[in-house]
Amino acid sequence: MARLFLFRHGKAAWAEPGMRDFDRKLDDRGLEEAIAMGKLMGKRHLVPDLVICSTAARAVQTLDGINETLHLNDVTRYDQKLYATDAPGYLEIAAAAESDGDIMLVGHNPMMEDAAIALSRTGEDHALDALQMGFRTGGLAVIRFDGPASSFTTETGHLEAYLTPNDA
């Protein structure tokens, strides 16, 4: 059994004139969200074995905030493809990770929401209902599968939890 953690970056500031979207940073609320979610993940024992993070500034900063509690640096990889690929690309990245443990992707919407909905054939009612309302910034979907990460395919997961900074 493996789990896929889909973590959407925290709230980002608007781009300044001439700034690339890729370089947008978290605003103060976004940093607070990331730190609070790291604490919540630790409290609930939601600690991944491997992290794959987008290289976009706001995703990296989100992981930095999570790491104030979870200290995941030694199990973290960075992948620029998480910035521009689609939801099926997110699944390919997770499946190719060659990990039998829990994997967390730190990335962007709409890919996070699309992947979470496509993967979650079943789930906890409150988590499914909350996810249907949208995948908010700083949100985390935890999806359980019967097999290893290489078997992550659509409609085969069970949504164990959908947590937001409001839960922290």
N, C-alpha and C positions, 0 to 999 in steps of 0.2 A: 504494500500500500504506500502510495506517495501522495503528497499534497502539492498543489500549485497555489502560491500566494500571488495575487495580482494587486500591486500597490500603485495607485495613481499619485503622481507628485503632488506636493502641497500647492496652495494658492500662489500663483505667480504674479509679479508686477507686470504692468503693461510695458510693451516695448517702447523704448525711447526712439525718437526720430533717427533713422539710419541703422538701428540695431536689428540684427537678425533674430528671428523667433527662437532659434536654437540657443541664443545667448541670454534669453530672459531669465532672471533670477527670481527666487522666492521673495514675496513681500514678508512683512513681519508676521502676519497671520499664518502664512505658509510655513515659516520656520517653527512657529509655535505648534502647528498641526503635526509636523513631522516629529518633533520632540515628544509630544503627548502620545502619538501613536506608537512610538518606540517603547515608551513606558507601558502602554496598554498591552502591546505584544508580549513584553516580558512578563507582565502580571498574569497573562493568560497562557503562558508557555508556548507562544506562537513564534518559534525561532527556526528559521529555515537553515537547511544544511548548505545551500548554495544560493547566492544572490547574483542576478544578472541585471545590471542597471544601464539605462540609457545614458549616453554621454552628454545629453543636453544639460545645461547648467542647472536648471530647476530640479531635474531628477537627481543629479549628483548631490545637490544641497539637501534634498529630501532624505537621501540615504545618510548623509552626514548627521542630520537631526536624529534619525532612527538610531544611528550608531552611538549617540551619547549614552544610550542605555544598553543596546544589544551587542555592540562591538563585533561587527560582522566583517571587518576589513580582510581578514585572512580567508574568507570564503566568498569574496566578491570578485566578479568579472564585470567588465564594461563592454557594451556592444552598441555601436552607433546605429545599427539597423533598427533598434527599438524606437528610434526617433521617427523613422519614416515608413516603416513597414505597416502592413495591415494586420487584422486580428489573426488570420491564418499564419502570418509570418511570426507572430508572437508564439504561437503553438509550436511552430517549427524550431524556433530558437530554444524553447524549453525542452522539447523532445530530443534535440541534438546535444543537450548538455551532458549526457553520459553520467547521470546521477540517479541513484536509486532512492535518494532521500527527498526531502521537501525542497522545492525550488521557489524562490521569490523573484518575480520580474518587477522592476521599478520603471514605470513608463508613463504613457500618455493616453488620453482619450482622443478619439472614440474607440481606439483599439482595446483598451482595458474593458470597457463596458461590453463591446461586441464579443470579446473572447469569453468573458464571464458568463454572459447569457447563452452563448453557443455551447459552452462546455457543461453547463449545469442542467442536466436532464432532470435531476431531483434536487431537493434541498430543504433546509429548515424553512418553514413557512414565513417567519418574520424576516429572514435573510432574503428570500426570493422576493417578497413584497417590497422590501427596502431597495433592492437592486433595480427593480422595475421602475423606481422613481428617478433613476439616474445614478451614475457612478461619480460621486462628488470628489473634489480635491481632497487629498489626504486619506482617501478611502482604501480599504483593504478587503478583497474577496478571498476567502480560503476555500479551495475546492479539493475534495478528496477523490482519489481514483483507486480502483482495486489493484492496479498494476504499477509498474515503475513509470518514471517520467517519459520514457520512450513510447508509452502507450497512450499518452494524452491525445484524445480525439474528441470531436464534438459529440455532445449529448451522452457522454460516458461518465461525467463527474457528478458529485453530490456537493452542493453548496453548504458547507458547514457553518460558515459565518460571513457576514458582511458588516464590517465595522467602520465607523467614521470617527473623526475627532470628537463628535458629540458624545460618543461612548466612553471617551477617555476620562 
